[in-house]
Amino acid sequence: MTKPEENLWQGIDASARDDLNTRDYRTASFAEGLSQRDLEASEFVGADRNKRDVKEAWIPGVEIFARKIHAQRHRGLFAEFVRRDEGILARICLWPKQWSAARMFANTAKGFHVHPPSIPKGGVAADWLRRVFIDERENYSLRRYDDEQWDVMFFLQGRVEIILCDIRAGFPRRVMRFFVDGDNHRSNNNVGIVIPPGVAHAIRAEGTEDVVMVYGTSTVFHPEFEGRIASEVETAALPQSWQKFLSPSGGV
């Protein structure tokens, strides 16, 4: 076995060695893995959110819950989303007013999107948000579901990477990155996701398969609630030569 003090890469050209990096396989903390290395969605479902490392990494208000996919041999599959009076949504007193569907082509991405938190008139945003999500986090009656857009996401087909970033006033910037499997890939990564307003979210399709998702929103669609940050990935720019040809001067 090669000793650490030996030069492992002496057989590589010197100019190439200057650009050489190796992957760090050391075990990361939960917080490091969550924000930097991508975790499986299943790692969140059973996580003890009262543990210090989990609590420090978790974005307040985000929920990730397991779903059961039932195979129906020779026919397909059956999968429930949520029940109004049971489970996570019943506990947090959220039932969407609108359900929508979206398809993402393979090798594409959405986001970052963010929806504005609703702050009571005369209130201080940071103080209100801290009260709702930290000081009285289980007092779900404080949440203004009718006045702000919460998302509840499910994936029917494909595999995705979800990236969440907390940008609410007065909150530390936390990042959560994890992979979710669509219903056609039965695994422990078949989950539902609740995203509160003020948490920017992006989705990247993984692999060569189109992604099909269904999502509920606490309000009906309001264009003014759709804030975008660094979302240029959604815009397929025309080649520069095409833009030049289409200009008023015709490229002259």
Backbone bond lengths (Angstrom), bond angles and torsions (degrees), N, CA, C in turn:
res aa  C-N    CA-C-N  psi(-1)  N-CA   C-N-CA  omega(-1)  CA-C   N-CA-C  phi
1 M - - - 1.467 - - 1.522 109.22 -
2 T 1.329 116.74 138.31 1.457 121.23 -177.42 1.525 110.82 -68.56
3 K 1.317 116.08 133.70 1.453 120.60 178.58 1.530 109.46 -77.40
4 P 1.355 117.31 148.33 1.462 120.79 -177.27 1.512 113.90 -57.43
5 E 1.380 115.69 -33.44 1.456 116.59 -175.48 1.531 112.60 -76.61
6 E 1.321 117.78 -13.46 1.454 119.79 178.41 1.520 110.94 -74.23
7 N 1.312 115.08 150.56 1.461 120.15 178.73 1.519 109.48 -82.26
8 L 1.327 116.18 101.27 1.460 120.39 -177.16 1.516 112.58 -62.30
9 W 1.317 116.93 -29.47 1.462 120.61 -169.67 1.528 112.92 -107.54
10 Q 1.337 116.82 22.57 1.462 119.44 -178.25 1.522 112.41 -64.83
11 G 1.325 116.73 -19.87 1.461 119.39 178.73 1.506 113.48 -86.69
12 I 1.349 117.95 4.25 1.465 123.13 178.83 1.524 108.80 -103.61
13 D 1.325 115.97 141.74 1.466 121.54 178.71 1.529 110.37 -51.77
14 A 1.329 116.80 138.92 1.464 122.23 -174.86 1.525 112.35 -58.28
15 S 1.332 117.74 -40.90 1.468 120.02 -178.63 1.527 111.14 -65.90
16 A 1.336 117.45 -32.78 1.461 121.10 178.02 1.522 110.81 -73.77
17 R 1.367 116.24 -33.99 1.464 119.82 -179.95 1.519 111.41 -62.07
18 D 1.324 116.81 -32.29 1.460 119.83 -179.27 1.537 111.72 -63.08
19 D 1.332 116.97 -27.25 1.465 121.17 -177.76 1.523 112.63 -101.36
20 L 1.316 116.13 5.49 1.463 120.32 -172.81 1.521 111.58 -82.33
21 N 1.329 116.09 134.35 1.459 122.34 173.92 1.524 108.41 -130.97
22 T 1.305 116.85 153.95 1.468 121.37 173.73 1.521 108.73 -121.14
23 R 1.318 115.95 150.53 1.462 120.95 -179.38 1.522 110.24 -73.17
24 D 1.339 115.11 139.89 1.459 121.54 179.46 1.530 108.62 -89.14
25 Y 1.331 117.09 110.57 1.467 121.86 -178.33 1.522 112.35 -98.73
26 R 1.314 117.49 8.80 1.454 119.18 178.68 1.524 110.06 -63.54
27 T 1.316 115.55 147.26 1.458 120.20 179.83 1.520 109.95 -68.48
28 A 1.345 115.82 123.13 1.465 120.36 -179.69 1.519 110.13 -92.22
29 S 1.318 116.19 159.82 1.451 119.98 173.58 1.527 108.60 -68.60
30 F 1.325 115.89 166.20 1.463 119.68 178.52 1.527 110.40 -57.75
31 A 1.336 116.49 -43.86 1.464 120.71 -178.47 1.520 111.61 -62.70
32 E 1.347 116.48 -42.79 1.465 119.90 179.47 1.524 110.87 -66.05
33 G 1.317 116.02 -44.02 1.454 119.26 179.21 1.504 112.13 -63.83
34 L 1.329 116.58 -37.16 1.452 121.75 -177.94 1.514 112.30 -66.84
35 S 1.309 117.35 -41.04 1.456 120.01 -173.70 1.521 114.10 -94.99
36 Q 1.350 117.45 -20.17 1.453 119.23 -171.35 1.520 115.09 -120.23
37 R 1.325 118.74 -29.93 1.449 119.41 -166.60 1.520 114.60 -114.42
38 D 1.297 119.19 -5.81 1.458 123.42 -177.49 1.524 111.32 71.66
39 L 1.309 116.23 119.54 1.452 122.54 176.49 1.519 109.64 -109.65
40 E 1.317 115.90 164.32 1.451 120.69 172.43 1.530 107.93 -77.56
41 A 1.330 116.82 144.00 1.457 119.94 -179.93 1.519 111.56 -56.96
42 S 1.324 116.74 -32.58 1.461 120.82 -178.23 1.520 112.31 -61.74
43 E 1.332 118.22 -24.15 1.454 121.16 -179.39 1.521 112.12 -70.41
44 F 1.326 117.30 -16.14 1.458 121.22 179.30 1.518 112.23 -89.92
45 V 1.331 115.61 -30.83 1.458 119.81 -171.51 1.527 111.27 -59.92
46 G 1.325 116.89 -42.62 1.459 119.48 -178.05 1.516 113.81 -99.36
47 A 1.316 117.39 8.20 1.467 120.15 -176.19 1.528 110.96 -69.27
48 D 1.319 115.66 137.42 1.465 121.57 176.04 1.521 108.59 -82.09
49 R 1.314 116.24 103.96 1.463 119.98 -174.15 1.518 113.33 -75.95
50 N 1.321 117.46 -0.32 1.458 120.57 173.51 1.526 111.66 -91.87
51 K 1.336 117.09 -12.70 1.458 120.14 175.99 1.522 108.98 -67.35
52 R 1.306 115.52 144.00 1.456 120.00 -172.39 1.521 113.05 -58.44
53 D 1.353 117.33 -47.78 1.457 119.04 -175.72 1.530 111.65 -67.34
54 V 1.336 116.45 -35.28 1.468 119.55 178.38 1.527 109.80 -70.97
55 K 1.315 116.20 -45.15 1.466 121.27 -178.16 1.521 111.50 -60.52
56 E 1.330 116.09 -38.28 1.460 120.10 -178.43 1.523 112.18 -72.24
57 A 1.332 116.86 -23.77 1.463 120.65 -176.51 1.525 113.25 -96.50
58 W 1.308 116.82 -27.87 1.467 121.43 -172.54 1.524 111.09 -73.12
59 I 1.322 117.56 137.68 1.457 122.57 176.12 1.526 108.70 -80.80
60 P 1.333 119.09 119.77 1.461 121.03 -177.61 1.530 111.95 -58.24
61 G 1.319 115.57 134.22 1.460 121.63 179.18 1.511 113.92 95.72
62 V 1.324 118.04 -19.06 1.465 121.29 177.80 1.528 108.85 -75.86
63 E 1.326 116.04 137.05 1.460 121.74 176.11 1.528 108.65 -127.00
64 I 1.322 116.15 138.08 1.470 122.39 175.64 1.518 106.81 -131.61
65 F 1.330 116.74 118.47 1.455 119.29 -173.32 1.523 111.14 -132.30
66 A 1.336 114.78 146.53 1.458 121.66 -175.61 1.523 111.36 -71.80
67 R 1.338 114.60 149.58 1.461 122.07 174.01 1.516 108.59 -126.98
68 K 1.317 116.00 153.07 1.458 121.56 179.79 1.519 109.20 -108.14
69 I 1.323 116.02 126.27 1.461 121.97 177.51 1.527 107.87 -106.43
70 H 1.312 116.73 122.62 1.458 121.57 -177.77 1.528 109.54 -102.50
71 A 1.330 115.68 118.66 1.470 119.30 177.26 1.518 109.53 -76.39
72 Q 1.317 116.05 138.48 1.466 122.26 174.90 1.523 106.46 -118.01
73 R 1.315 116.28 99.13 1.454 122.11 -172.20 1.529 112.23 -53.40
74 H 1.312 114.37 133.99 1.461 123.77 178.01 1.536 112.86 69.21
75 R 1.318 117.71 2.92 1.467 119.44 -179.05 1.522 113.34 -126.73
76 G 1.312 117.45 -39.57 1.459 119.17 -176.96 1.512 110.85 149.65
77 L 1.327 116.59 -127.16 1.459 120.61 -179.34 1.523 109.98 -153.52
78 F 1.328 114.71 165.32 1.463 122.43 175.37 1.521 107.97 -133.15
79 A 1.319 116.91 132.49 1.460 120.49 -179.54 1.520 109.82 -144.57
80 E 1.321 116.12 133.04 1.462 120.79 175.21 1.532 109.29 -87.59
81 F 1.337 114.98 150.64 1.462 119.87 170.64 1.532 108.47 -88.48
82 V 1.308 116.17 -80.11 1.463 121.65 -179.91 1.524 108.96 -147.02
83 R 1.320 115.34 160.50 1.456 121.87 171.57 1.525 108.07 -111.21
84 R 1.314 115.84 137.53 1.469 119.79 -173.92 1.527 112.70 -58.99
85 D 1.326 116.85 -37.83 1.461 120.48 -172.49 1.526 113.71 -105.97
86 E 1.329 117.42 15.07 1.452 121.01 179.26 1.533 109.43 -139.54
87 G 1.328 115.09 158.14 1.450 119.91 171.34 1.521 114.78 78.27
88 I 1.339 114.45 -160.72 1.467 121.86 -173.24 1.517 112.46 -59.23
89 L 1.332 117.92 -48.25 1.463 119.33 -175.38 1.513 111.57 -65.74
90 A 1.322 117.16 -34.52 1.462 119.41 175.90 1.527 110.30 -65.81
91 R 1.341 116.17 -40.15 1.463 119.45 -178.42 1.519 111.97 -64.59
92 I 1.326 116.96 -40.16 1.472 119.07 -177.57 1.533 111.93 -93.38
93 C 1.345 116.23 6.30 1.476 122.13 174.36 1.525 112.91 60.95
94 L 1.328 116.12 40.29 1.466 121.40 179.44 1.519 109.45 -118.48
95 W 1.329 116.11 125.07 1.456 120.29 171.04 1.527 107.58 -133.86
96 P 1.336 118.11 117.90 1.472 121.17 -174.94 1.527 113.50 -57.98
97 K 1.326 114.35 145.84 1.469 120.98 175.50 1.526 111.64 -91.20
98 Q 1.317 117.03 -17.86 1.460 120.26 -179.89 1.523 108.95 -142.11
99 W 1.338 115.33 139.84 1.457 122.42 174.44 1.518 108.31 -117.49
100 S 1.315 116.50 137.14 1.460 122.10 -177.11 1.524 109.55 -137.82
101 A 1.327 115.00 165.29 1.466 121.08 177.36 1.516 109.27 -128.21
102 A 1.317 115.83 152.59 1.465 120.75 178.07 1.521 109.12 -146.33
103 R 1.314 115.08 150.28 1.455 121.62 175.95 1.526 108.13 -122.65
104 M 1.305 116.41 134.61 1.458 122.06 174.97 1.516 107.79 -116.69
105 F 1.317 116.10 127.07 1.452 119.29 175.99 1.529 109.83 -67.95
106 A 1.307 115.87 153.74 1.464 120.77 177.20 1.525 110.43 -55.37
107 N 1.324 115.53 146.57 1.473 122.60 177.44 1.521 112.98 65.31
108 T 1.339 117.62 27.33 1.466 120.95 175.54 1.526 109.62 -121.37
109 A 1.338 114.83 172.94 1.461 120.41 -179.01 1.520 109.80 -145.06
110 K 1.321 116.07 157.76 1.460 123.42 174.80 1.524 109.05 -124.25
111 G 1.337 115.41 142.28 1.462 118.96 171.35 1.524 112.88 105.32
112 F 1.302 113.27 179.81 1.453 128.62 8.10 1.531 111.68 -80.30
113 H 1.359 115.33 136.99 1.448 122.90 173.87 1.525 107.92 -111.65
114 V 1.318 116.68 150.40 1.466 120.47 175.17 1.521 108.39 -148.95
115 H 1.328 116.17 144.65 1.455 122.20 179.07 1.523 108.57 -113.61
116 P 1.343 118.25 141.61 1.464 120.46 -173.69 1.531 112.93 -76.42
117 P 1.335 117.66 132.83 1.463 120.00 172.87 1.528 110.47 -66.46
118 S 1.312 116.51 147.24 1.464 121.75 177.53 1.528 108.28 -93.29
119 I 1.317 116.38 121.96 1.463 122.49 -178.79 1.529 108.48 -108.74
120 P 1.324 119.22 129.91 1.475 120.68 179.14 1.521 111.51 -55.69
121 K 1.305 116.05 146.70 1.461 121.26 -179.06 1.524 110.40 -57.10
122 G 1.320 115.45 129.05 1.456 120.92 -179.66 1.513 114.32 83.30
123 G 1.337 117.18 -3.75 1.455 120.17 -179.21 1.516 112.14 -84.91
124 V 1.313 116.03 159.91 1.464 122.93 174.73 1.522 107.53 -95.42
125 A 1.324 116.49 122.95 1.463 120.88 -171.33 1.522 112.60 -53.65
126 A 1.325 118.25 -51.73 1.456 121.06 -176.05 1.525 111.43 -62.16
127 D 1.335 117.08 -39.29 1.464 120.86 -179.51 1.531 110.36 -67.74
128 W 1.324 116.19 -43.29 1.465 120.04 -179.10 1.525 110.88 -64.37
129 L 1.313 116.61 -46.83 1.460 120.04 -178.33 1.524 111.82 -64.05
130 R 1.309 116.57 -36.96 1.462 119.10 177.30 1.523 110.52 -65.49
131 R 1.312 116.19 -39.68 1.468 119.27 178.48 1.527 110.74 -61.89
132 V 1.347 116.43 -45.89 1.464 121.26 -175.36 1.522 112.00 -68.43
133 F 1.335 117.24 -43.17 1.460 120.35 -169.53 1.527 115.01 -104.78
134 I 1.332 117.48 -12.40 1.466 119.59 -178.50 1.532 110.49 -121.25
135 D 1.321 116.61 -63.25 1.465 120.55 -172.61 1.528 112.53 -67.76
136 E 1.326 117.37 -40.90 1.465 121.66 -179.30 1.527 109.33 -127.02
137 R 1.318 116.67 49.84 1.456 121.28 -170.84 1.522 114.36 -63.26
138 E 1.333 118.11 -21.39 1.457 120.31 178.88 1.519 112.62 -99.28
139 N 1.323 117.01 4.89 1.466 121.45 174.50 1.525 107.65 -90.70
140 Y 1.323 116.01 79.69 1.462 120.92 -171.90 1.523 112.82 -69.36
141 S 1.316 117.30 -14.37 1.467 119.90 177.60 1.525 112.04 -67.35
142 L 1.339 117.01 -16.67 1.465 120.12 177.67 1.523 112.31 -74.95
143 R 1.308 117.13 -21.70 1.465 120.34 -174.87 1.525 110.47 -70.24
144 R 1.316 115.32 137.07 1.467 121.71 -173.75 1.539 110.07 -99.41
145 Y 1.331 114.92 60.35 1.458 120.38 -175.80 1.530 113.09 -56.39
146 D 1.318 117.44 -33.91 1.466 120.35 -176.87 1.527 112.90 -74.36
147 D 1.343 116.14 -15.44 1.468 119.91 -173.18 1.517 113.89 -117.31
148 E 1.320 117.60 1.80 1.457 121.40 -179.29 1.520 108.54 -147.83
149 Q 1.306 116.55 153.19 1.464 119.88 -174.38 1.523 111.80 -94.52
150 W 1.318 115.04 115.82 1.452 123.52 168.12 1.523 107.54 -100.55
151 D 1.319 117.47 143.15 1.462 121.67 178.42 1.523 110.33 -109.93
152 V 1.332 115.58 141.49 1.465 122.48 172.74 1.521 106.62 -125.44
153 M 1.326 118.11 112.88 1.465 122.61 -169.54 1.517 113.01 -111.17
154 F 1.344 114.67 142.23 1.457 122.80 174.70 1.527 108.02 -137.49
155 F 1.323 116.30 147.91 1.463 120.91 -178.60 1.521 109.69 -120.30
156 L 1.328 115.08 123.06 1.457 121.55 -176.83 1.517 112.42 -92.86
157 Q 1.325 116.60 -29.63 1.462 120.43 -174.89 1.518 109.69 -145.97
158 G 1.326 115.78 144.93 1.457 121.07 175.48 1.517 112.64 89.24
159 R 1.313 114.66 -174.41 1.460 122.82 176.06 1.522 108.33 -131.87
160 V 1.339 116.57 142.51 1.465 120.16 -176.85 1.520 111.26 -136.08
161 E 1.313 113.85 157.24 1.458 121.83 166.36 1.520 107.16 -104.76
162 I 1.311 116.76 127.57 1.466 122.81 177.02 1.526 108.09 -104.11
163 I 1.320 116.57 133.51 1.462 121.20 175.90 1.534 107.72 -125.54
164 L 1.327 116.33 121.93 1.458 122.74 179.38 1.525 108.70 -116.12
165 C 1.326 116.52 141.47 1.464 121.29 178.64 1.516 109.10 -139.15
166 D 1.315 116.59 120.30 1.463 121.99 -178.08 1.525 109.60 -79.81
167 I 1.331 116.78 115.96 1.471 120.53 179.61 1.531 110.73 -123.21
168 R 1.328 117.31 27.47 1.453 121.19 178.59 1.518 111.69 -74.77
169 A 1.320 115.42 147.16 1.463 121.33 -178.75 1.522 110.47 -58.79
170 G 1.343 115.75 130.40 1.447 121.40 176.04 1.512 115.20 82.31
171 F 1.336 117.92 -0.27 1.458 120.98 -179.02 1.524 110.17 -104.23
172 P 1.335 118.05 145.19 1.462 119.16 173.35 1.520 109.68 -65.92
173 R 1.302 116.95 147.71 1.466 120.58 -179.48 1.528 109.33 -77.14
174 R 1.307 115.69 105.64 1.457 121.78 176.95 1.519 108.81 -107.04
175 V 1.327 115.44 147.70 1.463 121.37 178.95 1.527 108.32 -125.55
176 M 1.339 115.67 135.32 1.462 121.75 174.34 1.525 107.81 -123.77
177 R 1.346 115.93 126.75 1.471 121.67 179.05 1.520 108.08 -127.70
178 F 1.326 116.06 127.45 1.461 118.19 -178.11 1.527 110.06 -158.30
179 F 1.340 114.89 161.53 1.452 122.04 -178.50 1.522 110.63 -105.54
180 V 1.338 115.33 140.34 1.461 122.82 179.49 1.521 108.70 -125.73
181 D 1.331 116.28 139.13 1.462 121.57 176.47 1.516 110.24 -100.76
182 G 1.329 115.73 139.82 1.450 121.02 173.75 1.513 111.57 -71.96
183 D 1.328 116.58 167.11 1.463 120.90 -175.65 1.524 113.14 -60.51
184 N 1.341 116.90 -26.34 1.470 118.61 -179.71 1.523 112.27 -76.28
185 H 1.338 116.75 -2.95 1.463 122.21 173.10 1.530 106.95 -120.51
186 R 1.308 116.35 87.77 1.465 119.23 -176.40 1.520 110.54 -67.19
187 S 1.329 115.94 122.93 1.461 120.44 -179.53 1.521 108.64 -165.44
188 N 1.325 115.64 179.08 1.468 120.16 175.33 1.520 111.91 -72.79
189 N 1.332 116.74 -5.34 1.464 120.69 179.04 1.532 112.38 -94.87
190 N 1.326 118.02 13.59 1.463 122.02 171.43 1.529 106.91 -83.04
191 V 1.312 116.79 101.80 1.468 120.45 -174.36 1.523 110.74 -135.90
192 G 1.330 114.51 163.87 1.453 122.35 167.44 1.513 108.53 -106.40
193 I 1.332 117.16 153.29 1.464 121.80 -174.63 1.518 109.58 -133.22
194 V 1.322 117.19 130.63 1.470 123.08 174.31 1.524 107.82 -107.68
195 I 1.345 115.99 125.88 1.467 121.25 -178.14 1.527 109.04 -121.43
196 P 1.326 117.89 118.55 1.468 120.33 179.89 1.522 112.31 -78.93
197 P 1.335 117.48 160.77 1.463 120.32 174.96 1.528 110.20 -63.06
198 G 1.325 115.50 149.50 1.454 120.12 -177.43 1.505 113.66 89.33
199 V 1.342 116.98 -4.47 1.466 121.81 176.50 1.529 107.66 -108.15
200 A 1.318 116.79 109.79 1.462 121.29 -179.99 1.522 109.02 -69.84
201 H 1.338 115.98 140.13 1.457 119.33 -175.97 1.519 111.26 -138.04
202 A 1.325 114.46 142.33 1.460 122.26 178.68 1.519 108.15 -135.12
203 I 1.328 115.40 153.05 1.465 121.75 -179.66 1.518 108.39 -132.67
204 R 1.334 116.14 132.61 1.461 120.73 175.04 1.518 109.30 -121.68
205 A 1.338 115.95 128.55 1.458 120.03 175.64 1.519 108.95 -70.64
206 E 1.317 116.02 134.33 1.461 120.76 179.07 1.520 109.13 -104.14
207 G 1.308 116.73 131.97 1.455 120.49 176.86 1.516 113.21 85.02
208 T 1.328 115.80 -160.65 1.464 122.15 -172.34 1.520 112.61 -105.61
209 E 1.317 117.24 15.21 1.454 122.05 -176.23 1.523 110.86 -106.33
210 D 1.348 117.25 137.50 1.453 120.39 173.77 1.532 109.79 -62.77
211 V 1.320 115.80 151.19 1.461 122.38 179.00 1.531 108.83 -109.29
212 V 1.318 116.43 133.20 1.462 122.08 174.76 1.519 107.63 -119.90
213 M 1.327 116.15 127.49 1.455 120.49 -178.94 1.525 110.86 -129.93
214 V 1.321 115.08 155.06 1.464 123.33 172.53 1.519 106.30 -124.81
215 Y 1.331 116.49 135.74 1.458 117.81 -179.93 1.527 110.65 -142.80
216 G 1.315 114.12 144.11 1.456 121.10 176.19 1.512 109.61 -105.60
217 T 1.338 116.21 150.12 1.457 121.49 178.01 1.526 109.45 -127.66
218 S 1.327 115.42 144.19 1.460 120.25 -176.80 1.524 112.48 -69.11
219 T 1.335 117.11 -20.04 1.466 122.49 174.93 1.521 107.92 -123.25
220 V 1.319 116.37 165.11 1.455 119.24 170.56 1.524 107.55 -71.30
221 F 1.316 116.31 165.07 1.462 120.80 -174.79 1.525 111.67 -62.59
222 H 1.324 116.17 125.21 1.463 123.47 174.75 1.529 107.59 -125.07
223 P 1.339 119.49 112.79 1.465 120.21 -179.12 1.526 113.56 -54.61
224 E 1.343 116.01 -32.83 1.456 118.58 -177.67 1.532 112.28 -70.44
225 F 1.321 118.04 -13.63 1.458 121.46 177.48 1.531 112.01 -84.46
226 E 1.332 117.42 -6.83 1.461 121.80 -174.05 1.526 110.75 -94.33
227 G 1.323 116.55 85.78 1.453 120.40 175.07 1.518 110.34 -86.92
228 R 1.334 117.15 144.70 1.458 121.52 -178.03 1.516 110.27 -126.92
229 I 1.319 114.85 137.18 1.463 122.15 178.59 1.521 107.76 -132.90
230 A 1.318 117.18 127.75 1.470 121.16 177.12 1.527 111.37 49.11
231 S 1.337 115.95 47.06 1.466 120.33 -175.55 1.525 112.66 -102.60
232 E 1.335 117.33 18.10 1.457 119.85 -177.68 1.526 112.49 -64.48
233 V 1.336 117.00 -15.09 1.465 120.02 177.25 1.523 110.88 -61.12
234 E 1.331 117.73 -21.74 1.458 121.61 -179.53 1.527 112.80 -81.33
235 T 1.303 116.62 -12.58 1.464 120.77 -176.35 1.522 110.39 -100.06
236 A 1.330 115.17 116.50 1.462 119.96 177.35 1.532 108.29 -89.88
237 A 1.312 116.64 99.81 1.458 120.68 -177.07 1.528 110.90 -70.84
238 L 1.327 115.88 144.41 1.458 120.51 175.20 1.528 109.67 -70.08
239 P 1.321 117.87 151.01 1.467 119.65 175.28 1.526 110.57 -55.76
240 Q 1.308 115.71 148.33 1.463 120.23 -176.94 1.519 111.74 -57.49
241 S 1.332 117.53 -37.90 1.467 120.01 -179.95 1.530 111.10 -65.33
242 W 1.359 117.06 -35.17 1.467 120.09 177.03 1.529 110.47 -66.47
243 Q 1.333 115.30 -44.61 1.456 118.44 -179.46 1.535 110.43 -61.10
244 K 1.309 115.84 -39.27 1.469 119.70 179.21 1.524 110.96 -64.60
245 F 1.348 115.81 -42.33 1.467 120.03 179.63 1.531 111.51 -65.34
246 L 1.331 117.57 -36.22 1.461 122.36 -177.48 1.516 113.63 -83.03
247 S 1.313 118.49 -5.48 1.466 121.70 179.77 1.520 109.78 -67.22
248 P 1.347 117.92 158.46 1.473 120.76 -178.39 1.522 114.21 -53.52
249 S 1.334 115.78 -30.68 1.449 119.22 -179.13 1.529 113.07 -83.01
250 G 1.350 115.34 -6.08 1.463 118.91 -179.61 1.502 113.78 66.05
251 G 1.343 115.71 26.20 1.450 119.76 177.74 1.512 113.10 84.70
252 V 1.321 116.95 4.19 1.470 120.32 179.77 1.517 110.21 -78.98
